[in-house]
């Protein structure tokens, strides 16, 4: 289960001649010939700000995808410790990764899409997610963090400095880890072959310029998004948007104060796909200063 395959649902062939030559594996969220964000919206050109398609605009909110970030197609992340389905003592769990072709702590080159996105001054990092709870960011390949007793699903993936995930198959690791003597928890009956959605961003507090454009990013395992297949339903402060591409999205028009995003992985009929993490809701806060 160290590398569960992401099923490509995109049929159009795309040549990534820049930043992606020689990549023999699945590339990051391959772009279709008709690059359009799903849902109702005004067909506004967003290329100047790094957007890839139409703007979805409702109730003062604008949501649009982008795909202008450096790709790092050869980046490879493997969790060496703990082993898959292993048992570790209670308390602090030690995580040890093997990393290839990616530099932690480096600042990712910023394209136009990221001029107003929150960026980590500490650079590129690993997102470590336990049971789809808010991630912890790590800038070294070895660290410890507290994990409660139980059977847990651990997702790890590489992140650019502005918190956008790398989405090709070698950039992540997914496994079950059992902590202490308890065997209950999401990992106990986790379906390795099931379709899974994990939440990443937005997260925490945003201040000043970072409030203008907030990035929405999530992680998919064993599925992809398409017009006629699975999609992600994003409900932002009660307003619904349907996302049919596995890409990061920019959100504009969020009010100051507390905001709420609910993500659901849905099938072609609009029903939530069975899975322990396929419905998730998070709150984050925007502050003027």
C-alpha positions in Angstrom: 0.0 0.0 0.0 3.1 2.3 0.0 2.2 3.6 -3.4 -1.5 3.3 -4.2 -2.1 4.2 -7.8 -4.0 7.3 -8.8 -6.4 6.3 -11.6 -6.0 8.8 -14.5 -9.5 9.7 -15.8 -8.1 12.2 -18.3 -8.1 11.0 -21.9 -6.6 13.9 -23.7 -2.8 13.8 -24.3 -0.9 16.8 -23.2 2.7 17.6 -23.9 4.4 19.2 -20.9 7.4 20.5 -22.8 8.5 22.7 -19.9 9.5 21.4 -16.5 8.4 17.9 -17.4 10.5 16.4 -20.1 11.5 12.8 -19.7 8.8 11.9 -17.2 7.8 8.3 -17.7 5.2 8.1 -14.9 1.8 9.8 -14.4 2.2 13.6 -14.4 0.6 16.0 -12.0 -3.1 16.5 -12.7 -2.7 16.3 -16.4 -4.5 19.1 -18.2 -7.2 18.4 -20.7 -7.5 20.2 -24.0 -10.6 22.0 -22.7 -9.3 23.5 -19.5 -12.4 24.6 -17.7 -13.3 24.8 -14.1 -16.6 23.1 -13.5 -19.7 24.7 -12.2 -21.7 27.8 -12.9 -19.7 30.9 -13.6 -18.6 33.6 -16.0 -16.2 32.6 -18.7 -13.5 35.1 -17.7 -10.0 34.9 -18.8 -7.8 34.2 -15.8 -4.5 33.6 -17.6 -3.0 36.8 -16.3 -3.3 35.5 -12.7 -2.3 32.0 -13.5 -5.8 30.6 -14.0 -6.5 27.8 -16.4 -10.1 28.2 -17.3 -13.5 29.8 -16.5 -14.2 31.6 -13.3 -17.0 30.2 -11.2 -18.7 33.2 -9.6 -21.5 33.0 -7.0 -22.6 35.2 -4.1 -19.5 37.4 -4.3 -17.0 34.5 -4.4 -14.8 33.7 -7.4 -13.2 30.2 -7.7 -10.9 29.2 -10.5 -8.3 26.5 -11.1 -4.6 27.0 -12.0 -1.8 24.8 -13.3 1.2 27.1 -13.6 3.4 25.8 -10.8 6.7 24.0 -11.3 6.0 20.2 -11.7 9.0 18.4 -10.2 8.0 15.2 -12.1 10.9 13.1 -10.7 10.3 14.0 -7.0 9.8 10.8 -5.0 8.7 10.4 -1.4 8.7 7.1 0.6 8.0 6.6 4.2 10.6 4.2 5.5 9.5 4.2 9.1 7.0 3.2 10.5 6.3 0.2 8.2 3.0 -0.3 6.5 0.5 -1.8 9.0 3.1 -1.8 11.7 2.7 -1.4 15.5 4.5 1.3 17.3 4.6 2.3 21.0 2.3 4.9 22.5 3.3 8.5 22.4 5.6 10.2 20.0 5.8 8.4 16.6 9.0 8.7 14.7 8.7 9.3 10.9 11.6 8.6 8.6 11.3 9.3 4.9 13.4 8.6 1.8 13.3 11.6 -0.5 14.6 11.9 -4.1 14.8 14.7 -6.6 13.2 17.4 -4.3 14.8 19.9 -2.0 13.1 20.6 1.3 13.4 24.2 2.6 13.9 25.6 -0.9 11.6 28.4 -2.0 9.5 27.3 -5.0 9.5 29.6 -8.0 6.4 31.6 -7.9 4.3 32.0 -11.0 1.6 34.6 -11.4 -1.0 32.4 -9.6 1.0 32.7 -6.4 1.7 36.4 -6.1 -1.0 36.7 -3.4 -1.0 33.2 -1.9 0.3 32.4 1.5 3.9 31.2 1.4 6.1 29.4 3.9 9.3 31.3 4.7 10.8 27.9 5.6 10.3 26.7 2.0 9.3 23.4 0.5 8.1 20.7 2.9 6.2 17.5 3.7 2.6 17.5 4.6 1.9 14.7 7.2 -1.8 14.0 7.7 -3.2 11.6 10.3 -6.8 10.4 9.7 -7.5 13.4 7.5 -7.0 15.8 10.5 -5.2 19.1 9.7 -1.7 18.4 8.4 1.5 19.2 10.1 4.3 20.6 7.9 7.8 19.2 8.2 11.0 20.5 6.7 13.3 17.5 7.4 13.0 13.9 6.4 13.1 12.7 10.0 10.8 14.0 12.8 8.5 12.9 15.6 5.0 13.9 16.4 2.4 12.7 19.0 -0.2 10.3 17.7 -3.0 8.9 19.8 -3.3 5.2 20.5 -5.3 3.4 17.7 -5.2 2.4 14.1 -4.5 5.3 11.9 -4.3 6.2 8.2 -1.2 8.2 7.5 -1.0 10.3 4.3 2.3 12.1 3.4 2.9 14.2 0.3 5.4 16.7 -0.9 4.4 20.4 -0.9 5.7 23.5 -2.6 6.6 26.4 -0.4 3.2 27.9 -0.9 1.5 24.7 0.3 0.4 23.4 -3.1 0.7 19.6 -3.2 2.6 17.6 -5.8 0.1 15.3 -7.3 2.0 12.6 -9.3 2.0 9.1 -8.0 5.6 9.0 -6.5 5.0 12.3 -4.6 2.9 10.7 -1.8 2.8 7.8 0.6 -0.3 6.2 2.2 -0.3 3.6 4.9 -1.9 2.3 8.1 0.0 2.6 11.4 -1.1 1.1 14.7 -0.1 3.0 17.8 -0.2 1.5 21.3 -2.4 -1.4 22.2 -5.6 -0.1 20.6 -6.7 -1.5 17.2 -9.7 0.8 16.8 -9.8 3.8 14.5 -10.0 4.7 10.8 -7.2 2.4 9.9 -8.9 -0.8 11.2 -11.1 -1.3 8.2 -9.4 1.0 5.7 -10.0 0.0 2.1 -6.7 0.2 0.3 -8.4 0.1 -3.1 -11.2 2.5 -2.2 -11.5 6.1 -3.5 -10.3 8.6 -1.0 -10.3 12.4 -0.5 -8.0 14.2 1.9 -8.2 17.9 2.8 -5.1 20.1 2.7 -5.8 23.9 2.4 -7.0 26.4 3.5 -5.7 26.1 7.0 -5.3 28.3 10.0 -5.2 32.1 9.9 -4.6 34.4 6.9 -3.6 38.0 7.4 -2.9 41.1 5.2 -2.2 40.4 1.6 -2.6 36.6 2.1 -6.4 37.2 2.5 -6.9 38.4 -1.1 -6.5 35.0 -2.8 -6.8 31.8 -0.8 -5.7 28.5 -2.2 -8.0 25.5 -2.0 -6.0 22.2 -2.4 -6.9 18.6 -1.6 -5.5 15.1 -2.3 -7.1 12.2 -4.1 -6.2 8.5 -4.0 -7.5 5.9 -6.4 -9.6 8.4 -8.4 -9.4 11.5 -10.5 -12.0 14.1 -11.5 -13.8 14.6 -14.8 -17.0 16.0 -16.4 -18.6 12.5 -16.5 -17.1 10.9 -13.5 -16.1 11.7 -9.9 -16.1 15.3 -8.8 -15.5 17.3 -5.6 -18.3 19.4 -4.2 -16.9 22.4 -2.4 -19.3 24.3 -0.2 -17.7 27.6 0.8 -19.7 29.6 3.4 -22.8 27.8 2.2 -22.2 28.4 -1.5 -21.7 25.3 -3.6 -19.1 24.8 -6.4 -18.5 21.7 -8.4 -14.9 20.9 -9.2 -14.1 18.5 -12.1 -10.3 18.8 -12.3 -7.8 17.7 -9.7 -6.0 21.0 -9.6 -5.5 23.7 -7.0 -8.0 26.4 -7.0 -7.9 30.1 -6.1 -10.8 31.6 -4.0 -11.4 35.3 -4.1 -14.0 37.4 -2.3 -13.9 35.7 1.1 -15.0 37.9 4.0 -12.8 38.8 7.0 -13.4 36.6 10.0 -14.2 32.9 10.2 -14.9 31.0 7.0 -16.0 27.4 6.4 -15.3 25.0 3.6 -16.9 21.6 3.2 -15.4 19.1 0.7 -17.2 16.0 -0.6 -16.0 13.4 -3.1 -19.1 12.7 -5.2 -19.8 10.3 -8.1 -21.4 11.1 -11.5 -24.8 11.1 -9.9 -23.9 13.6 -7.1 -23.8 11.0 -4.4 -21.0 11.0 -1.8 -18.5 8.2 -2.6 -18.2 5.8 0.4 -15.1 6.3 2.4 -14.0 7.5 5.9 -12.7 10.9 4.7 -14.8 11.7 1.7 -16.8 14.3 3.6 -14.7 16.9 5.5 -15.4 20.3 6.9 -12.8 22.9 8.0 -12.8 26.4 9.4 -10.2 29.1 8.8 -9.9 32.8 9.6 -9.1 35.9 7.6 -7.7 38.9 9.4 -7.0 42.4 8.1 -3.7 42.6 10.0 
